[in-house]
Amino acid sequence: MTQALMTVERVSANRKRRDRQWAKVGMGTALATLVGTALIGGRVLKQVHLVSGVALLGFTLWHWRLNRPGTRPGNATCHTDRTV
């Protein structure tokens, strides 16, 4: 492999690792906010609760997309390749 291609792959792997980490942080933050607003209650917090629930769904979808089978390093198989 050429040096430039290896550098691009390393940058891509670092970016995926960073994105996975941010997705986990976002999920944790949204979940904590969701639980906190559910326990405390209040009119304004109902709106925050709704927004944090939607954010949790969004971060969960992003996390799932980043960690799909076949997208992790060293994982060459995909669910569609399996035989039943």
N, CA, C and O atoms as CSV, one atom per row, in Angstrom:
chain,resi,resn,atom,element,x,y,z
A,1,MET,N,N,0.829,-1.179,0.000
A,1,MET,CA,C,0.000,0.000,0.000
A,1,MET,C,C,0.875,1.246,0.000
A,1,MET,O,O,1.981,1.261,0.540
A,2,THR,N,N,0.359,2.251,-0.602
A,2,THR,CA,C,1.119,3.495,-0.608
A,2,THR,C,C,0.946,4.208,0.730
A,2,THR,O,O,0.008,3.941,1.480
A,3,GLN,N,N,1.855,5.104,1.003
A,3,GLN,CA,C,1.838,5.844,2.276
A,3,GLN,C,C,0.562,6.688,2.389
A,3,GLN,O,O,-0.033,6.768,3.463
A,4,ALA,N,N,0.144,7.314,1.292
A,4,ALA,CA,C,-1.044,8.172,1.336
A,4,ALA,C,C,-2.296,7.357,1.640
A,4,ALA,O,O,-3.153,7.803,2.404
A,5,LEU,N,N,-2.411,6.173,1.054
A,5,LEU,CA,C,-3.580,5.334,1.284
A,5,LEU,C,C,-3.625,4.853,2.732
A,5,LEU,O,O,-4.694,4.807,3.341
A,6,MET,N,N,-2.466,4.496,3.282
A,6,MET,CA,C,-2.415,4.066,4.670
A,6,MET,C,C,-2.792,5.204,5.607
A,6,MET,O,O,-3.443,4.975,6.626
A,7,THR,N,N,-2.396,6.416,5.278
A,7,THR,CA,C,-2.747,7.579,6.095
A,7,THR,C,C,-4.248,7.825,6.055
A,7,THR,O,O,-4.853,8.124,7.084
A,8,VAL,N,N,-4.854,7.704,4.878
A,8,VAL,CA,C,-6.297,7.905,4.740
A,8,VAL,C,C,-7.049,6.853,5.545
A,8,VAL,O,O,-8.036,7.176,6.207
A,9,GLU,N,N,-6.606,5.606,5.500
A,9,GLU,CA,C,-7.267,4.556,6.268
A,9,GLU,C,C,-7.141,4.803,7.768
A,9,GLU,O,O,-8.086,4.569,8.521
A,10,ARG,N,N,-5.971,5.278,8.201
A,10,ARG,CA,C,-5.765,5.564,9.623
A,10,ARG,C,C,-6.666,6.707,10.068
A,10,ARG,O,O,-7.261,6.644,11.144
A,11,VAL,N,N,-6.772,7.745,9.255
A,11,VAL,CA,C,-7.641,8.882,9.587
A,11,VAL,C,C,-9.085,8.433,9.626
A,11,VAL,O,O,-9.840,8.846,10.506
A,12,SER,N,N,-9.484,7.585,8.676
A,12,SER,CA,C,-10.847,7.083,8.643
A,12,SER,C,C,-11.150,6.236,9.879
A,12,SER,O,O,-12.228,6.354,10.461
A,13,ALA,N,N,-10.204,5.383,10.284
A,13,ALA,CA,C,-10.401,4.562,11.476
A,13,ALA,C,C,-10.485,5.429,12.730
A,13,ALA,O,O,-11.297,5.161,13.615
A,14,ASN,N,N,-9.658,6.455,12.811
A,14,ASN,CA,C,-9.711,7.367,13.964
A,14,ASN,C,C,-11.029,8.118,14.007
A,14,ASN,O,O,-11.594,8.329,15.080
A,15,ARG,N,N,-11.519,8.523,12.842
A,15,ARG,CA,C,-12.788,9.250,12.803
A,15,ARG,C,C,-13.944,8.351,13.222
A,15,ARG,O,O,-14.832,8.784,13.957
A,16,LYS,N,N,-13.941,7.093,12.756
A,16,LYS,CA,C,-15.002,6.168,13.157
A,16,LYS,C,C,-14.961,5.920,14.658
A,16,LYS,O,O,-16.003,5.881,15.314
A,17,ARG,N,N,-13.762,5.754,15.201
A,17,ARG,CA,C,-13.618,5.544,16.639
A,17,ARG,C,C,-14.146,6.754,17.395
A,17,ARG,O,O,-14.856,6.601,18.389
A,18,ARG,N,N,-13.808,7.957,16.935
A,18,ARG,CA,C,-14.274,9.181,17.582
A,18,ARG,C,C,-15.799,9.310,17.464
A,18,ARG,O,O,-16.467,9.685,18.428
A,19,ASP,N,N,-16.344,9.000,16.287
A,19,ASP,CA,C,-17.794,9.076,16.104
A,19,ASP,C,C,-18.524,8.087,17.004
A,19,ASP,O,O,-19.566,8.410,17.574
A,20,ARG,N,N,-17.971,6.875,17.130
A,20,ARG,CA,C,-18.588,5.895,18.030
A,20,ARG,C,C,-18.592,6.408,19.464
A,20,ARG,O,O,-19.573,6.249,20.191
A,21,GLN,N,N,-17.489,7.022,19.857
A,21,GLN,CA,C,-17.399,7.547,21.220
A,21,GLN,C,C,-18.409,8.677,21.432
A,21,GLN,O,O,-19.062,8.732,22.474
A,22,TRP,N,N,-18.541,9.570,20.463
A,22,TRP,CA,C,-19.508,10.668,20.593
A,22,TRP,C,C,-20.936,10.144,20.602
A,22,TRP,O,O,-21.789,10.687,21.304
A,23,ALA,N,N,-21.205,9.096,19.832
A,23,ALA,CA,C,-22.549,8.512,19.831
A,23,ALA,C,C,-22.872,7.941,21.213
A,23,ALA,O,O,-23.991,8.105,21.700
A,24,LYS,N,N,-21.908,7.273,21.849
A,24,LYS,CA,C,-22.124,6.730,23.186
A,24,LYS,C,C,-22.335,7.843,24.206
A,24,LYS,O,O,-23.208,7.742,25.068
A,25,VAL,N,N,-21.538,8.900,24.110
A,25,VAL,CA,C,-21.686,10.034,25.030
A,25,VAL,C,C,-23.064,10.680,24.843
A,25,VAL,O,O,-23.736,11.017,25.817
A,26,GLY,N,N,-23.468,10.846,23.599
A,26,GLY,CA,C,-24.777,11.436,23.320
A,26,GLY,C,C,-25.914,10.582,23.855
A,26,GLY,O,O,-26.883,11.101,24.410
A,27,MET,N,N,-25.792,9.264,23.686
A,27,MET,CA,C,-26.830,8.367,24.206
A,27,MET,C,C,-26.903,8.446,25.727
A,27,MET,O,O,-27.994,8.491,26.296
A,28,GLY,N,N,-25.753,8.462,26.383
A,28,GLY,CA,C,-25.740,8.541,27.841
A,28,GLY,C,C,-26.316,9.847,28.364
A,28,GLY,O,O,-27.077,9.865,29.332
A,29,THR,N,N,-25.942,10.937,27.709
A,29,THR,CA,C,-26.444,12.248,28.118
A,29,THR,C,C,-27.949,12.350,27.907
A,29,THR,O,O,-28.673,12.831,28.778
A,30,ALA,N,N,-28.414,11.897,26.747
A,30,ALA,CA,C,-29.848,11.955,26.457
A,30,ALA,C,C,-30.630,11.073,27.423
A,30,ALA,O,O,-31.710,11.452,27.876
A,31,LEU,N,N,-30.086,9.891,27.743
A,31,LEU,CA,C,-30.776,8.996,28.674
A,31,LEU,C,C,-30.832,9.605,30.076
A,31,LEU,O,O,-31.865,9.538,30.741
A,32,ALA,N,N,-29.730,10.194,30.522
A,32,ALA,CA,C,-29.718,10.827,31.840
A,32,ALA,C,C,-30.716,11.985,31.907
A,32,ALA,O,O,-31.418,12.153,32.904
A,33,THR,N,N,-30.769,12.771,30.845
A,33,THR,CA,C,-31.723,13.879,30.794
A,33,THR,C,C,-33.151,13.355,30.769
A,33,THR,O,O,-34.034,13.918,31.414
A,34,LEU,N,N,-33.377,12.289,30.033
A,34,LEU,CA,C,-34.707,11.693,29.943
A,34,LEU,C,C,-35.176,11.200,31.308
A,34,LEU,O,O,-36.311,11.461,31.707
A,35,VAL,N,N,-34.324,10.500,32.012
A,35,VAL,CA,C,-34.677,9.983,33.347
A,35,VAL,C,C,-34.856,11.130,34.333
A,35,VAL,O,O,-35.804,11.137,35.119
A,36,GLY,N,N,-33.948,12.097,34.292
A,36,GLY,CA,C,-34.041,13.227,35.219
A,36,GLY,C,C,-35.312,14.035,35.043
A,36,GLY,O,O,-35.958,14.405,36.023
A,37,THR,N,N,-35.668,14.309,33.811
A,37,THR,CA,C,-36.884,15.087,33.574
A,37,THR,C,C,-38.136,14.283,33.887
A,37,THR,O,O,-39.166,14.861,34.236
A,38,ALA,N,N,-38.068,12.957,33.768
A,38,ALA,CA,C,-39.223,12.131,34.133
A,38,ALA,C,C,-39.445,12.135,35.640
A,38,ALA,O,O,-40.588,12.114,36.098
A,39,LEU,N,N,-38.377,12.159,36.405
A,39,LEU,CA,C,-38.501,12.130,37.861
A,39,LEU,C,C,-38.910,13.473,38.445
A,39,LEU,O,O,-39.658,13.524,39.422
A,40,ILE,N,N,-38.427,14.560,37.855
A,40,ILE,CA,C,-38.688,15.886,38.412
A,40,ILE,C,C,-40.047,16.416,37.964
A,40,ILE,O,O,-40.807,16.932,38.784
A,41,GLY,N,N,-40.362,16.297,36.680
A,41,GLY,CA,C,-41.646,16.782,36.174
A,41,GLY,C,C,-41.642,18.290,35.970
A,41,GLY,O,O,-40.594,18.930,36.055
A,42,GLY,N,N,-42.801,18.849,35.705
A,42,GLY,CA,C,-42.935,20.283,35.466
A,42,GLY,C,C,-43.276,20.564,34.015
A,42,GLY,O,O,-43.022,19.743,33.134
A,43,ARG,N,N,-43.852,21.726,33.777
A,43,ARG,CA,C,-44.323,22.071,32.433
A,43,ARG,C,C,-43.169,22.224,31.431
A,43,ARG,O,O,-43.216,21.643,30.347
A,44,VAL,N,N,-42.160,22.981,31.775
A,44,VAL,CA,C,-41.030,23.191,30.871
A,44,VAL,C,C,-40.248,21.891,30.696
A,44,VAL,O,O,-39.765,21.590,29.604
A,45,LEU,N,N,-40.128,21.131,31.767
A,45,LEU,CA,C,-39.371,19.886,31.691
A,45,LEU,C,C,-40.055,18.830,30.832
A,45,LEU,O,O,-39.395,17.906,30.355
A,46,LYS,N,N,-41.366,18.949,30.626
A,46,LYS,CA,C,-42.044,18.030,29.712
A,46,LYS,C,C,-41.522,18.210,28.289
A,46,LYS,O,O,-41.342,17.237,27.557
A,47,GLN,N,N,-41.281,19.462,27.906
A,47,GLN,CA,C,-40.722,19.728,26.578
A,47,GLN,C,C,-39.291,19.221,26.487
A,47,GLN,O,O,-38.898,18.647,25.471
A,48,VAL,N,N,-38.511,19.428,27.542
A,48,VAL,CA,C,-37.133,18.917,27.573
A,48,VAL,C,C,-37.150,17.396,27.521
A,48,VAL,O,O,-36.305,16.790,26.861
A,49,HIS,N,N,-38.095,16.777,28.203
A,49,HIS,CA,C,-38.230,15.325,28.207
A,49,HIS,C,C,-38.504,14.803,26.797
A,49,HIS,O,O,-37.915,13.812,26.366
A,50,LEU,N,N,-39.389,15.472,26.096
A,50,LEU,CA,C,-39.716,15.074,24.729
A,50,LEU,C,C,-38.497,15.218,23.816
A,50,LEU,O,O,-38.194,14.314,23.037
A,51,VAL,N,N,-37.809,16.337,23.911
A,51,VAL,CA,C,-36.629,16.572,23.071
A,51,VAL,C,C,-35.528,15.565,23.397
A,51,VAL,O,O,-34.861,15.065,22.492
A,52,SER,N,N,-35.334,15.266,24.669
A,52,SER,CA,C,-34.282,14.304,25.021
A,52,SER,C,C,-34.650,12.892,24.567
A,52,SER,O,O,-33.760,12.107,24.238
A,53,GLY,N,N,-35.924,12.555,24.540
A,53,GLY,CA,C,-36.344,11.255,24.013
A,53,GLY,C,C,-36.064,11.129,22.529
A,53,GLY,O,O,-35.600,10.088,22.065
A,54,VAL,N,N,-36.347,12.187,21.785
A,54,VAL,CA,C,-36.052,12.193,20.350
A,54,VAL,C,C,-34.544,12.152,20.125
A,54,VAL,O,O,-34.067,11.468,19.219
A,55,ALA,N,N,-33.798,12.879,20.944
A,55,ALA,CA,C,-32.337,12.860,20.829
A,55,ALA,C,C,-31.786,11.464,21.119
A,55,ALA,O,O,-30.856,11.010,20.453
A,56,LEU,N,N,-32.360,10.788,22.110
A,56,LEU,CA,C,-31.923,9.422,22.420
A,56,LEU,C,C,-32.167,8.502,21.230
A,56,LEU,O,O,-31.315,7.676,20.902
A,57,LEU,N,N,-33.307,8.633,20.590
A,57,LEU,CA,C,-33.574,7.826,19.389
A,57,LEU,C,C,-32.574,8.137,18.282
A,57,LEU,O,O,-32.079,7.227,17.616
A,58,GLY,N,N,-32.278,9.407,18.087
A,58,GLY,CA,C,-31.322,9.796,17.057
A,58,GLY,C,C,-29.919,9.273,17.334
A,58,GLY,O,O,-29.261,8.746,16.436
A,59,PHE,N,N,-29.458,9.415,18.574
A,59,PHE,CA,C,-28.128,8.910,18.926
A,59,PHE,C,C,-28.069,7.389,18.836
A,59,PHE,O,O,-27.048,6.822,18.448
A,60,THR,N,N,-29.176,6.729,19.201
A,60,THR,CA,C,-29.218,5.271,19.108
A,60,THR,C,C,-29.127,4.824,17.659
A,60,THR,O,O,-28.415,3.867,17.353
A,61,LEU,N,N,-29.825,5.489,16.778
A,61,LEU,CA,C,-29.759,5.161,15.348
A,61,LEU,C,C,-28.356,5.407,14.806
A,61,LEU,O,O,-27.840,4.599,14.033
A,62,TRP,N,N,-27.739,6.505,15.200
A,62,TRP,CA,C,-26.375,6.812,14.765
A,62,TRP,C,C,-25.404,5.752,15.285
A,62,TRP,O,O,-24.537,5.285,14.546
A,63,HIS,N,N,-25.552,5.372,16.565
A,63,HIS,CA,C,-24.689,4.354,17.158
A,63,HIS,C,C,-24.863,3.015,16.435
A,63,HIS,O,O,-23.881,2.326,16.159
A,64,TRP,N,N,-26.096,2.651,16.132
A,64,TRP,CA,C,-26.359,1.411,15.412
A,64,TRP,C,C,-25.716,1.439,14.027
A,64,TRP,O,O,-25.120,0.454,13.589
A,65,ARG,N,N,-25.843,2.578,13.345
A,65,ARG,CA,C,-25.283,2.685,12.004
A,65,ARG,C,C,-23.757,2.580,12.017
A,65,ARG,O,O,-23.159,2.007,11.106
A,66,LEU,N,N,-23.146,3.127,13.037
A,66,LEU,CA,C,-21.691,3.064,13.131
A,66,LEU,C,C,-21.191,1.671,13.485
A,66,LEU,O,O,-20.049,1.335,13.171
A,67,ASN,N,N,-22.013,0.855,14.128
A,67,ASN,CA,C,-21.592,-0.449,14.614
A,67,ASN,C,C,-22.299,-1.607,13.924
A,67,ASN,O,O,-22.347,-2.712,14.465
A,68,ARG,N,N,-22.846,-1.369,12.743
A,68,ARG,CA,C,-23.503,-2.454,12.003
A,68,ARG,C,C,-22.526,-3.584,11.733
A,68,ARG,O,O,-21.325,-3.344,11.612
A,69,PRO,N,N,-23.017,-4.810,11.637
A,69,PRO,CA,C,-22.131,-5.917,11.272
A,69,PRO,C,C,-21.495,-5.647,9.903
A,69,PRO,O,O,-22.156,-5.196,8.967
A,70,GLY,N,N,-20.222,-5.932,9.819
A,70,GLY,CA,C,-19.504,-5.707,8.569
A,70,GLY,C,C,-18.830,-4.350,8.493
A,70,GLY,O,O,-18.050,-4.110,7.572
A,71,THR,N,N,-19.109,-3.446,9.442
A,71,THR,CA,C,-18.490,-2.122,9.411
A,71,THR,C,C,-17.385,-1.990,10.446
A,71,THR,O,O,-16.607,-1.037,10.398
A,72,ARG,N,N,-17.301,-2.938,11.388
A,72,ARG,CA,C,-16.250,-2.884,12.403
A,72,ARG,C,C,-14.969,-3.483,11.826
A,72,ARG,O,O,-15.039,-4.416,11.026
A,73,PRO,N,N,-13.817,-2.975,12.208
A,73,PRO,CA,C,-12.559,-3.554,11.735
A,73,PRO,C,C,-12.441,-5.010,12.165
A,73,PRO,O,O,-12.730,-5.351,13.312
A,74,GLY,N,N,-12.014,-5.865,11.243
A,74,GLY,CA,C,-11.844,-7.276,11.531
A,74,GLY,C,C,-13.116,-8.082,11.414
A,74,GLY,O,O,-13.101,-9.287,11.664
A,75,ASN,N,N,-14.215,-7.458,11.041
A,75,ASN,CA,C,-15.487,-8.151,10.898
A,75,ASN,C,C,-15.845,-8.185,9.423
A,75,ASN,O,O,-16.409,-7.228,8.893
A,76,ALA,N,N,-15.518,-9.284,8.761
A,76,ALA,CA,C,-15.697,-9.356,7.318
A,76,ALA,C,C,-17.064,-9.867,6.919
A,76,ALA,O,O,-17.423,-9.800,5.743
A,77,THR,N,N,-17.837,-10.376,7.866
A,77,THR,CA,C,-19.129,-10.943,7.505
A,77,THR,C,C,-20.231,-9.937,7.755
A,77,THR,O,O,-20.056,-8.963,8.487
A,78,CYS,N,N,-21.349,-10.188,7.145
A,78,CYS,CA,C,-22.527,-9.340,7.310
A,78,CYS,C,C,-23.717,-10.266,7.545
A,78,CYS,O,O,-23.661,-11.439,7.177
A,79,HIS,N,N,-24.782,-9.766,8.145
A,79,HIS,CA,C,-25.956,-10.591,8.374
A,79,HIS,C,C,-26.521,-11.151,7.082
A,79,HIS,O,O,-27.061,-12.258,7.079
A,80,THR,N,N,-26.412,-10.425,5.998
A,80,THR,CA,C,-26.977,-10.898,4.741
A,80,THR,C,C,-26.177,-12.059,4.160
A,80,THR,O,O,-26.672,-12.755,3.273
A,81,ASP,N,N,-24.944,-12.286,4.638
A,81,ASP,CA,C,-24.118,-13.371,4.121
A,81,ASP,C,C,-24.414,-14.704,4.808
A,81,ASP,O,O,-23.948,-15.747,4.349
A,82,ARG,N,N,-25.163,-14.688,5.874
A,82,ARG,CA,C,-25.439,-15.912,6.622
A,82,ARG,C,C,-26.424,-16.790,5.873
A,82,ARG,O,O,-27.305,-16.306,5.163
A,83,THR,N,N,-26.255,-18.086,6.048
A,83,THR,CA,C,-27.228,-19.024,5.520
A,83,THR,C,C,-28.086,-19.515,6.674
A,83,THR,O,O,-27.590,-19.733,7.780
A,84,VAL,N,N,-29.343,-19.683,6.419
A,84,VAL,CA,C,-30.283,-20.059,7.485
A,84,VAL,C,C,-30.408,-21.548,7.551
A,84,VAL,O,O,-31.151,-22.068,8.382
